[in-house]
Amino acid sequence: MKYRLLFRYIAPTVLCCAAAHAAAISTFNFDTDALGTSTTFTDTNNGLSATFTSSADPGGFMVSPSMFETLTGNVLGDPGPAGANNIALDINFSQDLSALTFDFATADFSTPSPLTLQAFENSTLVGSTTFPGQFLPGFNFPEGEIAFSGTTFNNVVISTTAPDFAVDNIQAIAATTAPEPGTLGMMAAGVLLSGIGALRRRRR
């Protein structure tokens, strides 16, 4: 019985500590951006800011209504008001990420062009991935999903050999710093003492 009571007092604290170190997920889907919004601009979700730019700014990429299946609502694509094709999209995040995934579509009418994501920590390239989309029934352009993880990064550059492309439903997972072993030990001791104290007070 005493162990059950001890668990009753300790468990909520342990869960709170775990939640404090859980990874936060931020989603950028451009649905709250006004149609016609063009790069450079910044969106913020769940405490994380993402700044979208291109070499053709102002106006390299633009927010417009989706004409795709997996990309819904508003999307960010080129050409924007600048009228530039074959340009890369740069996304700079306000803090380090541990993983990123998003939907994309490329302007291809025959063979799907691969989309490439390069990940950087500041100006240092830390990894990349390439993936082609596929044609879906009833839609004119190939679509796909691409993901990157395995290291921390705060900037990505997205490009393709297709003339133009669009992105949507960007999900970013913020990197979290695990507490030091000594800190974990102190937390555990504190939680244990709090539980024992509560149990003794209950007995009185």
Summary of the structure (lengths in Angstrom):
residues: 204
radius of gyration: 22.9
end to end distance: 15.7
largest distance: 78.9
contacts: 622
relative contact order: 0.21
helix: 21%
strand: 44%
